[in-house]
Structures are given as structure tokens and as C-alpha cells.
Amino acid sequence: MPIQAPYGSWPSGWQAADASRGHSVVDWVGFAGSEVWWVAADAGDGRNHLVRPGADGRPEDVLPGDWDVRTAFMEYGGRPWVFLGTGGAVFVHWSDQRVYRWTPEAAVRPLSPRSDRYRYCDFAVRGDEVWCVRETTGGEVRRDLVALPLDGSARIRVLAATHDFLSGPRISPDGGRVAWLGWNHPDMPWTRTAVMVANVDPDGSLVGLRRLATGADESVTQIEWTSDGAALLVVSDRSGWWNVHEVSGDGRWRARCPRAEEFGEALWRIGASTCAALTGGGLAAAHGTGVRRLGLCDADGGLVDVDDGFTDWRSVVSDGRRVAAVAAGPRRSRSVVLVEQGCTRVLWSSPGALASYASVPMLRTYQGVHAHVYEPHHPGYAGPPGEPPPYIVQAHGGPTSRGVPVADAVTTYFTSRGIGVVDVQYGGSTGYGRAYRDRLRHRWGEVDARDCATVARGLVAEGRADPSRIALRGASAGGWTALRSLIDDPDLYQAAVVYFPVLDARSWAKSTHDFESRYAEWLIGPWPQERGRYESRSPAAAVERIRTPLLLMQGARDAICVPEQADQFARYLASISVPIRYLRFHAEAHGFRQADTVARCLNAELDLYAKALRFPLPVEARA
């Protein structure tokens, strides 16, 4: 029989250190001949390792030495490596953002010149060159498609520069054509993009540049050539949903697996992939709304899901016959998986006892607002009969993004102690079609905050949550939403935790990086015509209305939400006697990566919740 104890006080075997290790990211899966390689972010040493399965099943480093495989492209990064068919890899090293070539027979050598202005991303090998997209920073920011010789001469050729923003090149199997995505300010890639195609001359120059017929408000998130190169696979939302279409050489569009669900994601990071071409005209694609399955679609549009218990798939790639990806599920921690002939094999899985403590999310809708509800769960503890638990209302970042209903290391840290978590998919979230995304257009700071309140009150009405013990947490754009919620609904929430938040919309738009510098025009409206909206909705403009106990955390190296705004915000709240704790981490940027930082933040969160939501700290937290 479970032991009865107050919600929030359950001693859990899932510690902050476990959650910080589980916070480590695996991404950028790719085929390397017969092997599968991927990038593993190690929260212990802070580096991003290019790894492959070792003989004992544990990942082993591909590269010698202390290389850090990560690009700063558009600040959010992107695909930082590609396999060389002859063996070895081309990759970006984080500290200097140069492109390097590694082969087993030779030392690592640079392919790009030494410069603090250039960033590279999303590579494709063609002959004796590697093609990619290059970002030039400092002064006028620009992006170009470029070709880097593999001989190390650094004689870089500019191939094309069609838009303010570009994806990396997709080269046809015969090497005769190349395609890429482009968009211009003030658009974002989830509002409007163009698909560009060009022929490749024998000397490697591009000719016959043309644009595929896309609508005025059409977002394309990914393009890939079919295995025979006869057509281009285009993930477009022309139907209102990101579906896969096939575009033939004469420009005819054909929907593949048409459904009122998503086959794509918002393109925050260049090179992200949700579908891959298979031989024989088939394709593999992650699809769904709240839950994402991996489906295998044949040439006639028939779709069969892989039955594996995973409910989120990303970084989907294929060698034509096999599929590899990063996947996770409610009872399955984040894993690197290989799918062959419809069967899934796990190559690597996050270590630890997460599955035994994780709460299985329930997908709920409250007055049209989607949410993932994680009830308190512990294998050995239960709350007092008839007493509803405290809840944390979580607002994801983006805001054009989404939460995923899987076993999550941080969520489990709270639910295994008896605190419920609800991940609100407020209007503007991805995963529910373009109309749901467009609910947030010009209404950021209103729709998102109101939707969080709707879900919180829905939980209370169902008897799931204690109305006097509700907290908020959010990071980046989710921090904006959390603070806006405190201002608009001061009596609904008893505490809030915000990580590196957007605080002032106009200052953020002026000081942030190029990619998001015009994002506010979609979220709020054009400046200066809508000056009133910017001023009325920014949390910094109404800071005097905040009275709720607050924990604020900020990275000193953040180039997206600059730390000076958080410094000023914290000082003002302290000056008007709002209970605030401010933690500033000198080595962190936008999105904390170091294990010690993540663990310290989680312990600080739990301490605030215990005080504000009135429960005794678990035994292990008091030790």
C-alpha cells in the first residue's frame, strides 16, 4: 500500500542531479555508412559530442580530442555535421565556429577561414566540396549558400543569396539540381517561405534559378528529394496543416498522406527534419497533433504507424531503407532509435530511473485550449484522501512552439514529489494547424495568458487542483506569458518561476538577434503604429502590479533575452518589496546547459513552491 503523505512532500528517488543529467540533449541523428551517429550534449562537461554506438552498447566519441560539435547559426543553432561518404565527417566546432574535416587516417583540419563573423550550418556533400548555408554577423547580417572545398584551401564559392534567411541546400541524387528554403523580414519560417530550385552546371555553378509556386501565406518547413530524384518532397501548410506534398519536375503538386494533422514543425533550427524519403517512392514521417507517431507512407498514400510506445519523434533521417530518429514516450525516456522493416531498435536511451517515477500525461482540452496534464505520481506514495494537489501551470517557450507529452526529466522532478504539472498548449502553439497558431497573431500577451488561466480554472473545476495552491513557470517567451499572467490574474497564482524571460517587447525586438528582430510584428503588430500594444502588454511596463512571490533566473551570456533587462526587473521588484529571488549564471546563455546550473535551479524552484504552496519539503530536500 502506498504511504500517505502531504502532496509536495514525497521523498523521491528522482533527484535534481538526475533531472539535470536527463536534461542533456540528444539530436542531429545521421547515417554514417552502416552506422548511426548523433550529437549528444553532455551536461557534465558542457560539450556536444559526435557519438556512435560502442561495442558495449554505450555511446563512444567519433572525434578525437575535445571537439564541441555545435553551431551558433541564427543563435538557436542547426544541423552541425555531415558524414563523408569516403569516411569521416565535416562539422562545426563551437568555440571558433569554424568548419573542420575529420577522417580516421588524418588529423582534423579546418575547411573555413579563421573569423569571428561567420557561422555555418546544414551541410551536403557534392564531389570534392561540401555545400552549406553561411551566416555573416557583425554589421549587416546576411546568409549565403556556399561551397567549401574539402582540400582545406578555404577557397569558398558563394552559390546563391536569394533571401534574408536560407535553409541549407538539398542536392538531388544525381547532383544536377539543388533546392533550398528562403524567407525575408518581417516573415518567420512558420508564416511564409519560398522554395527555390536551381540546376547545377558541371563546374558547380547554379543556373536556371526558379521559385516553386507557393501561396502568399504558405509555410514550408522542410524539403527533400525523392529517392530517384524525380520529385521534391515539400512539407507545406497550404491545406491549413503541415502535410507532405510531392512536387514533380513540371511543377505539379500532389498531397501525400493528406490529413488534418501536422507532419512538420516550426523551423527554429535549420536542418531540423520530420520526414525522410525511402526507396521505391515511400517516405517516413512524424505526424499527429498532441501525440506524434512515426508513420511509413507508401507511394499510393497509405500510412502505417510504427507500433513502439513512442509519442514524439524528431531528427528523422533515412538511408533509403532504414530510418533513424530521436524518440520519446510517456514511459520511454528520450532515445536514439533505428527502424528497419517496421521494427524499432533502441540504440541509446537516457540513463536513470525516469520511467518508474514519470507521470503519464493526459491530453485534455479546456474550452478549446489544449493541455498535457501530468498528475502527481510516485510508486510508493499517495496524497491524503479527498485533498487535491498543488499544480504548476507551465507555459512553453517560442511562443510558436509546443510541449511534448512524454516522460520529462524536469516534470518528473515535481510530479514524483506530489506536485502536478500542466503543460498548456496555448493559442499560437504548433501541432494543431495554422488556424490555432494564428490565434496568437497580434495578440501575444493576451491569448497566451488567458489560455493558461482557462486551463488552471479547468483543473480546479474538475477537482484535480487545489485553487489556493497554483504556481506558474515559463522560460523565454513562456516567461513573458507567466509574468503577463501574474499581472492579469493576480489572485489565481501563488508563485511563479521564470527563466530568461522576454520582459519588454520593444526593447527585446531592438536588442535581440536578427532572426527574431521582426518577430514582434507578427506577435503584437507593426512598430511604431502599434506602440500602445507594445507598451501595454510588456511585463516591464506593468511591473508595479506584480505582487506574487517570484524566482527569476538569467544567463549572463544570453544574446536572445539580454541579461540587463532581467537585472533591472529584479531590482525594481525588490525595491517595491515583492518577494523575489534572482539567480544570474555567468557561464549560461539562452537555455541552461550545465548540469550544476539545472540542478541548482530545480532545488530553488522546489524551495519557492514549498513556501508559497504550503507543503513541507521532502526529506531529501531538507538534508
PyMOL commands that set and color helices and strands:
alter all, ss='L'
color gray80, all
select helices_A, chain A and resi 16-22+279-281+354-357+409-415+434-440+447-461+477-488+505-511+514-516+519-523+531-537+539-545+563-575+595-612+619-622
alter helices_A, ss='H'
color red, helices_A
select strands_A, chain A and resi 3-4+26-32+35-41+48-53+59-61+81-83+89-92+99-103+106-110+118-126+129-136+142-149+157-160+165-166+170-171+177-183+194-200+206-211+220-225+231-236+243-248+253-256+275-277+283-288+292-297+303-305+312-318+323-329+332-340+343-349+362-366+369-374+381-382+391-395+420-425+470-475+495-499+550-555+580-585
alter strands_A, ss='S'
color yellow, strands_A
deselect
rebuild
show_as cartoon
